[in-house]
Amino acid sequence: MMTRFDQISVMVVEDHAFQRKIALRLLDAIGVERVLEAADGEQALRILEAAPAPPDVLLVDLDLPQMDGIELIGHVASRRLARAVVVLSALEPALLNTVQTMARASGLRVLGVLEKPLTATKLAEVLALLQNGAAESRAEEPLDVSESTLAEALELDEFEPWFQPQVAFDSGLVTGAEALTRWLRRDQVIAPDRFVPLIERSGLIDSFTERVLARACAWRRRWAQQGLELQLSVNISMLNLASVDAADRYQAIVLEAGMKPRDVVLELTESAVIGETAHTLNVLARLRLKGFGLSIDDFGTGYSSLAQLAQLPVTELKVDRGFVSGAPSQPRQRAVVEASLELARKLGLSTTAEGVETVEEWQMLADLGCDYAQGALIDMPVPGAALPERIRAWHRPGQAL
């Protein structure tokens, strides 16, 4: 009988033979058919290097002989030897949090930490997170495209905004959507973290952002004609703010689409905004003056001080997915989330939590007073035409169907 995990491949790295055998039995019990195993990091690395394809998940204990799990994860991340990692450990939370942050910073997806003893339920829950993100899977090889190819893709409108819904905790209703651009190139759907840096380096970022904003606004207008009024969030680069007329150009695009700037939130990453020049603050102030919402994205990943954050004309703080993921069971991550939400309240900012994937994360954020949720628990990004139907199918956790 087919199971929900029969297409997933997993490698178990555990030095205790009995514990490794238990993990293999549990994986078999939940339907995982393609499994590799190793007793230490060096053996695991040899097997991974010889494997015809990287496994979907590396299930690894950190306390290993010869090559420990932390070093192994570093090799796996830098050489793309697995799609995602699950850490098996009973070590201190601070160390586990550091390992997860390291893996994510190296480009490796972290599904979570599992404490021993393992159970079939624990394994099934964490592997389900991989499937939730299947639509976001990335091609293995880095992009190698020319500036002329990017310019041609812009002219052909190959960069298409997809939309991820945002839900208000108090009502359980979808109130907004973030535009997350996909490059529809031949038979590939390419995620923005792979092509946006190339566009920035090529000098095409202004044209790219304006086209994405215009197309996103066009979709928002179509939804409104269907009776669906949503707040629209669009990401912009700090390079977009190099010109003082950026606020005027964005306002013109929004007005041409029959919208008002107050219908749009422009998102900038914390690490890019903090410490910028008076010129940048000038442009941000003009955007806010025209009515645009301004959001600090990925909050907690930069090194902002309270004084720096307080001087920015922002209206929203988005808590980074790296802190949300697994926070209900990891006290240090929960503390960061709680402190971020409290800071936002004191500054009069609305709050959105990114990367909400489980009911436990939803409930924790609701209890902590977060305003909005965004993540796989609600829906993955979808094309604009599909969004209204996906919103109609949404039911918040605990709500009767």
C-alpha atoms as one frame of an Amber mdcrd trajectory, in Angstrom:
protein
   0.000   0.000   0.000   1.314   3.441  -0.953   2.056   5.813   1.875   2.641
   9.525   2.096   6.386   9.015   2.648   7.160   6.345   0.060   8.931   8.821
  -2.226  11.151  10.337   0.481  14.758   9.212   0.910  16.415   9.472   4.343
  19.923   8.912   5.671  20.310   8.036   9.367  23.656   8.913  10.975  23.827
   7.488  14.510  26.812   5.836  16.220  24.780   3.699  18.646  23.777   0.582
  16.738  20.610  -0.007  18.770  19.420   3.603  18.376  20.175   3.456  14.652
  18.203   0.227  14.319  15.225   1.790  16.115  15.294   4.781  13.752  15.368
   2.486  10.713  12.429   0.461  12.028  10.379   3.577  12.709  11.086   4.967
   9.242   9.948   1.681   7.753   6.799   1.788   9.907   5.745   5.164   8.485
   6.433   4.076   4.918   9.917   5.424   4.147  11.381   2.905   1.715  14.624
   4.532   0.589  17.001   4.639   3.566  20.759   4.934   3.984  22.650   4.532
   7.276  26.032   5.379   8.746  27.684   5.015  12.154  29.796   8.191  12.059
  30.319  11.387  10.116  33.209  10.171   7.967  31.320   7.062   6.863  28.246
   9.176   6.160  30.260  11.570   4.012  31.710   8.711   1.956  28.250   7.246
   1.352  26.760  10.605   0.438  29.575  11.365  -2.007  29.036   8.008  -3.732
  25.221   8.215  -3.785  23.650   8.711  -7.242  21.401  11.459  -5.824  21.322
  13.394  -2.535  18.839  12.065   0.041  15.874  14.264   0.874  16.600  14.257
   4.612  19.719  13.773   6.702  18.728  12.472  10.158  21.888  13.090  12.183
  23.017  12.844  15.795  25.469  15.598  16.739  27.604  13.610  19.187  29.436
  11.294  16.770  32.954   9.783  16.903  35.727  10.873  14.491  33.692  13.491
  12.603  30.921  14.984  14.731  27.484  15.869  13.418  28.187  19.595  13.333
  31.170  19.157  11.012  29.154  16.724   8.883  26.295  19.197   8.517  28.799
  21.825   7.402  30.096  19.536   4.638  26.584  18.532   3.587  25.431  22.144
   3.379  28.429  23.468   1.450  28.422  20.583  -1.043  24.646  20.173  -1.361
  24.715  16.511  -0.289  21.147  16.542   1.116  18.015  18.642   0.738  17.220
  19.016   4.431  18.453  18.045   7.873  16.839  16.851  11.103  19.010  17.005
  14.222  18.811  14.164  16.756  20.122  15.310  20.109  19.513  15.882  23.803
  22.144  18.624  23.996  21.596  22.098  25.414  19.124  24.350  23.538  21.683
  27.113  22.923  23.974  24.731  21.028  21.084  23.243  19.041  19.903  26.708
  18.068  23.408  27.636  16.878  23.658  24.471  14.769  20.299  25.155  13.124
  21.261  28.757  12.385  24.577  27.610  10.896  22.847  25.079   8.639  20.283
  27.601   7.409  22.965  30.216   6.764  24.754  27.631   4.593  21.636  27.109
   2.506  20.486  23.813   4.049  16.848  23.506   5.053  16.389  22.591   8.735
  13.205  20.672   9.501  13.770  20.675  13.251  15.265  18.945  16.273  14.035
  15.582  17.541  14.714  14.541  21.110  15.320  10.901  21.912  13.649   8.489
  22.255  12.328   8.638  18.715   8.732   7.735  17.934   6.898   7.150  14.667
   4.728  10.184  15.379   7.724  12.488  15.845   9.306  11.266  12.612   6.072
  11.564  10.642   5.491  15.130  11.845   8.967  16.329  10.920   8.994  14.597
   7.520   5.616  16.138   6.747   7.325  19.543   6.889   9.474  18.492   3.932
   6.367  17.685   1.914   4.734  20.980   2.906   7.632  22.749   1.273   7.785
  20.574  -1.835   6.458  23.347  -4.059   9.376  25.486  -2.898  12.069  22.969
  -3.795  15.051  24.451  -5.570  17.146  23.196  -8.423  20.409  21.762  -7.151
  22.802  23.728  -9.343  23.385  27.491  -8.953  22.140  29.679 -11.776  24.650
  30.727 -14.381  22.903  33.181 -16.671  24.028  36.291 -18.503  22.741  39.833
 -18.120  21.215  39.582 -21.591  19.291  36.453 -20.548  17.895  38.276 -17.525
  16.960  41.298 -19.636  15.205  39.049 -22.144  13.327  37.291 -19.347  12.118
  40.682 -18.121  10.916  41.629 -21.600   9.080  38.306 -21.952   7.465  38.685
 -18.502   8.929  35.392 -17.306   9.111  36.723 -13.736   5.673  36.053 -12.292
   4.447  37.005  -8.825   3.010  34.104  -6.851   1.147  34.864  -3.657   1.267
  33.484  -0.123  -1.769  34.322   2.026  -1.489  36.048   5.401  -4.074  35.291
   8.102  -5.184  37.451  11.032  -5.011  35.561  14.315  -7.999  37.356  15.846
 -10.471  36.535  13.042  -8.825  33.569  11.342  -9.461  35.296   7.988  -7.028
  35.817   5.140  -6.439  39.575   5.070  -3.340  39.905   2.903  -0.945  38.213
   0.501   2.783  38.560  -0.105   4.027  38.581  -3.699   6.919  36.118  -3.980
   8.277  36.152  -7.513   8.998  32.979  -9.474  11.035  32.783 -12.654   9.136
  30.523 -15.043  12.080  29.494 -17.187  11.441  26.694 -19.650  10.161  23.831
 -17.477  11.580  25.242 -14.222   9.997  27.251 -11.431  12.942  29.119  -9.902
  12.744  30.682  -6.424  13.761  34.350  -5.934  16.749  33.750  -3.672  18.487
  32.191  -6.694  17.900  34.926  -9.246  17.319  38.215  -7.393  21.031  38.606
  -6.430  21.893  38.174 -10.119  19.377  40.841 -11.099  20.795  43.197  -8.467
  24.329  42.712  -9.780  23.205  43.185 -13.390  21.709  46.628 -12.735  18.196
  45.487 -13.689  16.669  45.638 -10.228  14.625  48.806 -10.838  12.953  47.386
 -13.949  12.388  44.072 -12.190  10.792  45.581  -9.077   8.536  47.901 -11.065
   7.271  45.046 -13.253   6.638  42.809 -10.259   4.806  45.621  -8.448   2.671
  46.353 -11.517   1.777  42.686 -12.070   1.033  42.145  -8.384  -1.238  45.216
  -8.355  -3.040  43.905 -11.445  -3.808  40.661  -9.624  -4.964  42.526  -6.556
  -7.388  44.526  -8.730  -8.786  41.273 -10.234  -9.342  39.813  -6.779 -11.133
  43.004  -5.703 -13.446  42.656  -8.693 -14.312  39.205  -7.314 -15.074  40.730
  -3.907 -11.747  39.741  -2.345 -10.006  42.734  -0.729  -6.447  41.966   0.364
  -3.476  43.940   1.623  -0.644  43.423  -0.858   2.976  42.967   0.286   5.824
  43.345  -2.219   9.557  42.960  -1.577  11.934  45.706  -2.640  15.722  45.871
  -2.683  17.788  48.529  -0.973  19.187  49.228  -4.453  15.682  50.366  -5.439
  16.041  53.221  -2.950  19.159  54.682  -4.565  17.034  57.135  -6.553  15.074
  59.837  -4.768  12.174  59.463  -7.225  11.500  55.823  -6.218   8.506  56.894
  -4.106   6.995  58.784  -7.056   7.490  55.868  -9.449   5.895  53.335  -7.098
   3.000  55.667  -6.393   2.372  56.071 -10.136   2.330  52.290 -10.667  -0.140
  51.745  -7.836  -2.459  54.558  -8.911  -2.446  53.337 -12.513  -3.707  49.957
 -11.241  -6.648  51.695  -9.569  -5.238  51.201  -6.089  -3.956  53.465  -3.350
  -0.522  53.302  -1.719  -2.153  52.353   1.585  -3.160  49.050  -0.065   0.530
  48.095  -0.449   3.206  47.149   2.081   6.809  47.329   0.858   9.113  44.840
   2.581  12.831  45.336   3.200  15.184  43.008   5.037  16.426  44.172   8.427
  20.090  43.591   7.639  19.840  45.814   4.542  17.977  48.700   6.179  19.790
  49.152   9.466  22.629  51.620   9.372  21.781  53.011   5.938  22.400  56.585
   4.899  20.342  59.720   5.347  19.471  59.428   1.644  17.832  56.036   2.197
  15.929  57.306   5.217  14.743  60.201   3.025  13.281  57.802   0.443  11.688
  55.611   3.115  10.110  58.663   4.707   8.691  59.768   1.324   7.226  56.300
   0.719   5.558  56.413   4.108   4.323  59.970   3.482   2.588  58.779   0.328
   0.783  56.097   2.331   2.768  52.935   1.637   3.177  50.523   4.519   6.805
  49.653   5.287   7.824  46.314   6.739  11.050  45.055   8.295  11.379  41.527
   6.892  13.332  38.657   8.515  13.495  40.486  11.848  16.032  38.992  14.238
  18.566  38.026  11.570  20.341  41.409  11.564  22.046  43.342  14.328  19.768
  46.308  14.867  19.671  48.281  18.065  16.459  49.625  19.528  17.536  53.169
  18.682  18.176  52.285  15.030  14.892  50.447  14.627  12.904  53.196  16.332
  14.107  55.847  13.866  12.808  53.979  10.800   9.305  54.922   9.529   8.152
  51.288   9.459   4.653  50.011  10.149   5.229  46.260  10.413   7.738  43.807
  11.837   8.000  40.302  10.363   9.486  37.631  12.633  11.920  35.436  10.725
  10.930  31.837  10.012  14.182  30.632  11.544  12.942  31.665  14.988   9.346
  30.530  14.470  10.244  27.014  13.328  10.274  24.681  16.329   9.879  27.539
  18.825   7.091  25.833  20.859   9.598  23.192  22.010  12.757  25.337  22.047
  12.765  27.907  24.880  15.494  30.132  23.429  13.740  30.507  20.077  10.415
  31.115  21.796  12.106  33.831  23.878  13.315  35.583  20.707   9.827  35.443
  19.194   8.239  36.733  22.394  10.756  39.578  22.708  10.285  40.559  19.059
   6.516  40.730  19.445   6.815  42.743  22.643   9.219  45.184  20.971   6.798
  45.639  18.070   3.937  46.360  20.460   5.972  49.032  22.231   6.840  50.647
  18.899   3.246  50.512  17.687   3.990  48.087  14.827   1.845  45.273  13.506
   3.463  41.816  13.529   3.555  38.944  11.065   5.205  35.597  11.766   6.748
  33.881   8.752   7.243  30.158   8.239   4.319  28.977  10.380   4.164  25.264
   9.619   2.524  23.522  12.575  -0.562  23.902  14.736   1.713  24.200  17.778
   3.486  27.196  16.226   0.132  28.764  15.358  -1.133  28.367  18.931   2.073
  29.695  20.474   1.975  32.810  18.283  -1.702  33.359  19.052  -0.974  33.103
  22.772   1.885  35.609  22.424  -0.349  38.148  20.692   1.050  38.041  17.142
  -1.205  39.787  14.613  -0.750  37.756  11.430   0.594  34.374  10.309   2.145
  33.300   7.030   3.498  29.871   6.117   2.899  26.346   4.908   0.243  25.666
   7.565  -1.948  28.178   5.721  -0.683  27.674   2.172   2.403  27.753   0.013
   2.794  30.524  -2.601   0.460  29.967  -5.561  -0.193  31.731  -8.878  -2.576
  34.694  -8.698  -5.372  32.838 -10.510  -5.345  30.076  -7.885  -5.337  32.293
  -4.789  -9.109  32.975  -4.376  -9.970  29.271  -4.391  -7.149  28.451  -1.967
  -8.395  31.176   0.370 -11.923  29.749   0.251 -10.524  26.343   1.243  -8.655
  27.735   4.280  -9.845  26.862   7.791  -7.866  27.966  10.810  -6.710  25.240
  13.237  -9.565  23.979  15.399 -12.244  25.423  13.132 -14.908  22.989  12.014
 -14.992  22.255   8.273
